[in-house]
Structure formats: C-alpha cells, structure tokens
C-alpha cells in the first residue's frame, strides 16, 4: 500500500509546486506590468512611429507623405548635417579620452587616505549633479568675449580676448572644456572600482619589490579595465547625444545660428525637427545617430577582448 501511495504523493507535491510557481510568475508579471506598459507606450510605440516618419515627408501638421529613403539619401548632401556630425565626432574624440584620463587620475588622488578626503570627493562630484542649464549659463558668462573671467585671466598674460562661442575653431575647444566640468560621474565610478580592488594583490606586489608604477601597471590597471570600458561606452554615448549644455551655450550668442559651423548633432536635430518642423528628416537623423552608436558599441565590445581583463578569467 505504501509503495503505491508514494508516487501519488509525489505527483500531488509536484502539481502544488507548479501552481505556486505559476502564481509567483503571474504576481511578478503583475507588479512589473506598469514598467513594461510604460516602455511600450513611451518607448516602443514612439520608436516604431519614428521609423515610419523617417520614411516620410512630415511636418507635424499635414498627413505624412511616404518618400522611402529620400531623407537618408539627402543627409550627406546637407552641408549643415555634415558639419554638425563632424563637429560632434571631433568633440567626442577629444572629450571622451580626456574625461577617461582625468577621471582616473582624480579618482586615484581621491583614493588616498588623507585628512579631509571626504570633502574633496564632494567638491569634485558636485559639478556633475549641478543642473545642466545652470552650469551652461555659468559657463556662458565665463566664456564671454567682453566680460568673461577666462578672457580676463588670459589678458593677464597678454593674450587677446578669444571669441569662445562665436569662432568656429574655438567653439569645439569651449565645448570640450565645459564637458570636462562634469568628470565627477566618471570619477566616482573609477573611485568605486579602485576601492573594489583587493589590497592583498597590491600588498603582495610591494612585498615582491614592485614600485608604485609597477603596481599600477600590473595590478591596478588590469583590475580597472572593466570599469574603464564601461566609462568608455557611456562616455561615447553621452558625447554623441549631448544636447542641453550645448543648446543653452549656443542660443543667442554671437553668430551661432542654424547654419553655423559650430553646430552639433543633437542641437541640429532639435532645430530641424522642432524649429523647422521637418519631422521626417529629424526622425531619419535620430536613426542615423542610433546606428552610429550601435556600430561604435559593437566595435568597442569586439576590441575590448584584447585589453579588458575580468577577475574570473
């Protein structure tokens, strides 16, 4: 009798377990449904609509007119689009490496065990959480040709005032300088990475006679490469998508206008879509930028196998 009862009990227990798991799954999906509903309504559907609009001639007032790939074909022939793309690439090529290097150097300095280090960490991190518009207005005043503090400092060493926000050659430099103002985010991530490195490794290296440079090269750098790779990807995406800071800096300043050489990609996209109501062309610009970001990310992930070292490897 016991031998026949055991299988039935096992089947009953298995059925009860499956019911509990099914209930857990349904309750989990119920709690997650607001998030997925938000993703569908505010991300998924707009993305699909943007794909369709990029294939149309649409000004947000009239019915979209399907024109195929004409918006994409017209971009390389648009000198303002080319300038904005090149300016953005130059800005990213300058700002991302500088941000990575300075963010790591500052993190190493702030990782020292000295008196008052918490205050210094706060000071360096504060600019990254300051509202972008407020920071941009501050930099706009500082970079002013006539009354800016930067030109005032340069005048002390007899350097003529620079049109930081009007000269097409200096405006990219100004963008890079203002971008370095917010290295606190990169710094704090690097600092967390440095503090996660086991001290046993560096202590063992020092016992074996390694100096500070050798410890950094053979211990700190390999352990920090995953963090640096993360900052690299986030930095590229952030640099190519920068908008608020540049839009605030360039509005109503000197000769900066829709067709100026100092235009950057996201500001140009905003002007095309929301000032000139060329929604179809603006949507196509957005998808081109998305494609560029995907390609750059995939390339970096492929190359990362050569220089990124994970602890479990």
Residue, then its C-alpha position, 0 to 999 in steps of 0.5 A: x500500500x505504501x509503495x503505491x501511495x508514494x508516487x501519488x504523493x509525489x505527483x500531488x507535491x509536484x502539481x502544488x509546486x507548479x501552481x505556486x510557481x505559476x502564481x509567483x510568475x503571474x504576481x511578478x508579471x503583475x507588479x512589473x506590468x506598469x514598467x513594461x506598459x510604460x516602455x511600450x507606450x513611451x518607448x516602443x510605440x514612439x520608436x516604431x512611429x519614428x521609423x515610419x516618419x523617417x520614411x516620410x515627408x512630415x511636418x507635424x501638421x499635414x498627413x505624412x507623405x511616404x518618400x522611402x529613403x529620400x531623407x537618408x539619401x539627402x543627409x550627406x548632401x546637407x552641408x549643415x548635417x555634415x558639419x554638425x556630425x563632424x563637429x560632434x565626432x571631433x568633440x567626442x574624440x577629444x572629450x571622451x579620452x580626456x574625461x577617461x584620463x582625468x577621471x582616473x587620475x582624480x579618482x586615484x588622488x581621491x583614493x588616498x587616505x588623507x585628512x579631509x578626503x571626504x570633502x574633496x570627493x564632494x567638491x569634485x562630484x558636485x559639478x556633475x549633479x549641478x543642473x545642466x542649464x545652470x552650469x551652461x549659463x555659468x559657463x556662458x558668462x565665463x566664456x564671454x568675449x567682453x566680460x568673461x573671467x577666462x578672457x580676463x585671466x588670459x589678458x593677464x598674460x597678454x593674450x587677446x580676448x578669444x571669441x569662445x562661442x562665436x569662432x568656429x575653431x574655438x567653439x569645439x575647444x569651449x565645448x570640450x572644456x565645459x564637458x570636462x566640468x562634469x568628470x565627477x560621474x566618471x570619477x566616482x565610478x573609477x573611485x568605486x572600482x579602485x576601492x573594489x580592488x583587493x589590497x592583498x594583490x597590491x600588498x603582495x606586489x610591494x612585498x615582491x619589490x614592485x614600485x608604485x608604477x609597477x603596481x599600477x601597471x600590473x595590478x591596478x590597471x588590469x583590475x580597472x579595465x572593466x570599469x574603464x570600458x564601461x566609462x568608455x561606452x557611456x562616455x561615447x554615448x553621452x558625447x554623441x547625444x549631448x544636447x542641453x549644455x550645448x543648446x543653452x551655450x549656443x542660443x543667442x550668442x554671437x553668430x551661432x545660428x542654424x547654419x553655423x559651423x559650430x553646430x552639433x548633432x543633437x542641437x541640429x536635430x532639435x532645430x530641424x525637427x522642432x524649429x523647422x518642423x521637418x519631422x521626417x528628416x529629424x526622425x531619419x537623423x535620430x536613426x542615423x545617430x542610433x546606428x552610429x552608436x550601435x556600430x561604435x558599441x559593437x566595435x568597442x565590445x569586439x576590441x575590448x577582448x584584447x585589453x579588458x581583463x575580468x577577475x574570473x578569467 
